[in-house]
Amino acid sequence: MSMIENKGLLKTWKDDRGFGFIKPEDGSDDIFIHISALKTSVRRPYRGDTIFYQVEQGDEGKSKAVNARIDGVETHVENEGSNKWVWIIVSLLGLISAGAIAFFGMMQF
């Protein structure tokens, strides 16, 4: 099932708590948004930002924004699996280098 993308203005934002409310463009009731809905954004939102989002029923039947993005702000798609392999390879190369330095350092004495 395809969800409809909505547009609204970020009416309030509590950066220290990571949430705020969007005033939908269609004039309907304000929508709760949590920072986790903006996980692909390269920056945190500011009050007054235009937000594109989808609506989902949260706990207790309240509507919340999901899959949100800030208009005009870059997004990134992080492939968590590939990052894991990069760290494993870098760690292994570090261990091999440390072992080689220790081995060749001992051979000189």
C-alpha positions as CSV (number, residue, x, y, z in Angstrom):
1,M,0.0,0.0,0.0
2,S,1.3,3.4,-1.0
3,M,1.2,6.2,1.6
4,I,0.3,9.7,0.6
5,E,3.0,12.4,1.0
6,N,1.8,15.5,2.8
7,K,3.2,18.9,3.2
8,G,3.2,21.2,6.2
9,L,5.1,23.9,8.1
10,L,7.1,23.0,11.2
11,K,5.1,25.0,13.8
12,T,7.1,24.0,16.9
13,W,10.3,22.2,17.5
14,K,11.9,21.2,20.8
15,D,15.4,20.4,19.8
16,D,16.5,19.3,23.2
17,R,13.7,16.7,23.2
18,G,13.8,15.9,19.5
19,F,10.2,16.5,18.6
20,G,7.7,19.1,17.4
21,F,4.5,19.6,15.5
22,I,3.7,20.2,11.9
23,K,0.8,22.4,10.7
24,P,-0.5,20.6,7.6
25,E,-0.9,22.6,4.5
26,D,-4.5,21.3,4.1
27,G,-5.5,22.9,7.5
28,S,-6.1,19.7,9.3
29,D,-5.0,19.1,12.9
30,D,-1.3,19.4,13.8
31,I,0.8,16.3,13.4
32,F,3.4,15.1,15.9
33,I,6.9,14.6,14.5
34,H,9.9,12.9,16.2
35,I,13.5,13.3,15.0
36,S,13.5,9.6,14.1
37,A,11.1,10.5,11.2
38,L,13.9,12.6,9.7
39,K,16.6,10.0,9.8
40,T,17.8,10.7,6.2
41,S,18.1,14.5,6.8
42,V,21.7,15.9,7.0
43,R,20.6,18.5,9.6
44,R,18.1,18.9,12.4
45,P,14.9,20.8,11.6
46,Y,14.1,24.4,12.5
47,R,10.8,26.0,13.3
48,G,9.4,27.3,10.0
49,D,10.9,24.5,7.8
50,T,8.6,23.1,5.2
51,I,8.3,19.3,5.9
52,F,7.1,16.6,3.5
53,Y,5.9,13.6,5.4
54,Q,3.6,10.6,5.6
55,V,1.1,10.0,8.4
56,E,0.9,6.9,10.5
57,Q,-1.2,6.0,13.5
58,G,1.0,5.9,16.5
59,D,0.5,4.5,19.9
60,E,-2.9,5.2,21.5
61,G,-4.3,6.0,18.0
62,K,-2.6,9.4,17.6
63,S,-1.3,10.5,14.2
64,K,2.4,11.0,13.7
65,A,4.7,11.9,10.8
66,V,6.9,9.2,9.4
67,N,9.3,9.1,6.4
68,A,9.7,12.9,6.7
69,R,12.1,15.2,4.9
70,I,12.9,18.9,5.1
71,D,12.2,20.8,1.8
72,G,15.4,22.0,0.2
73,V,17.7,20.1,2.6
74,E,19.9,17.2,1.4
75,T,19.1,13.7,2.4
76,H,21.4,10.7,2.6
77,V,20.7,7.1,2.4
78,E,22.9,5.1,4.7
79,N,23.5,1.5,3.9
80,E,24.2,0.1,7.4
81,G,25.4,-3.2,6.1
82,S,28.2,-1.8,3.9
83,N,29.4,0.5,6.8
84,K,29.7,-2.6,9.0
85,W,32.1,-4.2,6.5
86,V,34.2,-1.1,6.2
87,W,34.8,-1.0,9.9
88,I,35.6,-4.7,9.9
89,I,38.1,-4.3,7.1
90,V,39.7,-1.2,8.7
91,S,40.0,-3.1,12.0
92,L,41.6,-6.1,10.4
93,L,44.1,-4.0,8.5
94,G,45.0,-2.2,11.8
95,L,45.6,-5.5,13.5
96,I,47.7,-6.9,10.7
97,S,49.8,-3.7,10.6
98,A,50.3,-3.8,14.4
99,G,51.3,-7.4,14.2
100,A,53.8,-6.8,11.3
101,I,55.3,-3.8,13.2
102,A,55.7,-5.9,16.3
103,F,57.2,-8.9,14.4
104,F,59.7,-6.9,12.4
105,G,60.6,-4.7,15.4
106,M,61.5,-7.8,17.4
107,M,63.7,-9.2,14.6
108,Q,66.1,-6.2,14.8
109,F,67.1,-7.1,18.4
